[in-house]
Amino acid sequence: MNDSMTPARQFAGTDALTAQDLYRFYRAGEEETLALRGVALSVRRGECVAVIGPSGSGKSTLLACLAGLDEPDGGTVHVGGERISHRPEADRARVRARRVGVLLQTGNLIAHLDVGANVRLARTAAPGAGRQSVNELLEQVGLEHRARALPRELAGGELARAGLAVALANDPDILLADEPTGELDGVTEQRILALLRSRARAGGGVLVVTHSPEAVKIADRVLTLRDGRVGP
């Protein structure tokens, strides 16, 4: 990709997310596990960053801390210039609702609500957010015809796209995705990756935790996490 034409350059000087010196400890009796050891990273608006590393390297812990789903023991996380770390859970939830889209491996759909209702619920958590209507969001991910379907009625690729629509419902500063294509066929994987790339082109920050070589290909930068540290 020609660097002078990358979306990140178009939105230069604005960070969607910054993290400084993140530490996370887990204790079980007298044993202590260091899951994150001074991690620092940033994601610019218009940029897609992939985080790779072996299982157990701290990738999921990192994503949880960046999303405000878990608190780091040290360091800070800012999203859209607003601190999300080291605040009461209610405050973290408000920042997350306004500024963060999360796409988890386990899914982010409520089982008893249809697809359209799931997207509307995510939208109501951040009043005034989002430039697209619910129908436009579903059309963007190719699910406008499945708005009334329950999650259990969706195929694997449809579930992934519905989860992405929910993650984008609040027009977030940063989209955080944990193995978004892990169980998808090749065609569906390419469709999801194209949607993530288009999100970056539109000016959002995207961070993808992944083992997929195809997901790495769409990234502007690749960070490797080993033993809780970011390295080359």
Secondary structure by P-SEA (a helix, b strand, c coil): ccccccccccccccccbbbcbbbbbbbcccccccccccccccccccbbbbbbbcccccaaaaaaaaacccccccccccccccccccccaaaaaaaaaccbbbbcccccccccccaaaaaaaaaaaccccccccaaaaaaaaccccccccccccccaaaaaaaaaaaaacccccbbbbccccccccaaaaaaaaaaaaaaaaabbbbbbbcccaaaaaaccbbbbbccccccc
